[in-house]
Amino acid sequence: AQSVTQLDSHVSVSEGTPVLLRCNYSSSYSPSLFWYVQHPNKGLQLLLKYTSAATLVKGINGFEAEFKKSETSFHLTKPSAHMSDAAEYFCVVSDRLDTGRRALTFGSGTRLQVQP
Amino acid sequence: DVKVTQSSRYLVKRTGEKVFLECVQDMDHENMFWYRQDPGLGLRLIYFSYDVKMKEKGDIPEGYSVSREKKERFSLILESASTNQTSMYLCASEAGGSWFGYTFGSGTRLTVV
């Protein structure tokens, strides 16, 4: 069975300072991992994905995530926060079900606030 | 770009009503999914489908059913709506075997009164 834990439900940073959103996962097989972002009253948008290639993954809007198998982590980072980054972020793991099919499991989300 | 369209942005229904939530995608994707989103719980999978007329239960299928008569359309049905089904419902689609991640619709916020 697969699961995702987002360690912080809320993170607040000042504009121009680094962002760190933490995510730990568990998976029975070799997972694919994703970060999605949801701005208020909008749908979910894919930020980046890890699918067993390079462990450091670059996404849109300057975000990065590093896959660390030994720590079962996939933390999301950005060197300098912008006001437009304020949103909810979801860490997602993809793994095989007992049927052999793949499905996504979502973390509970981290709300990022950016202070001026 | 793939577009996933959910027919209603907001819905208000009465307890006991039968409710249909419609989702249409325009890129010939094989795989379609229905999630509900609740504060503090993230997204939870209700049902999914990998082919026409095929459906599989997700993590929380109780109180719901689905229909996929055509490849582009995946409907979520609340047989008898209850107040605990008040939620945001998100539809997603994905090309089979590609694993580029899901494309989501903008959601339907359902309120059951």
Interface residues (C-beta under 8 A of the other chain):
Chain A: V4 Q6 S9 S32 F34 Y36 K42 G43 L44 Q45 L46 K49 T51 F90 S94 T99 R101 R102 A103 L104 T105 F106 G107 S108 G109
Chain B: V4 F33 Y35 G40 L41 G42 L43 R44 L45 F48 Y50 E56 G58 L90 A92 W99 F100 G101 Y102 T103 F104 G105 S106 G107
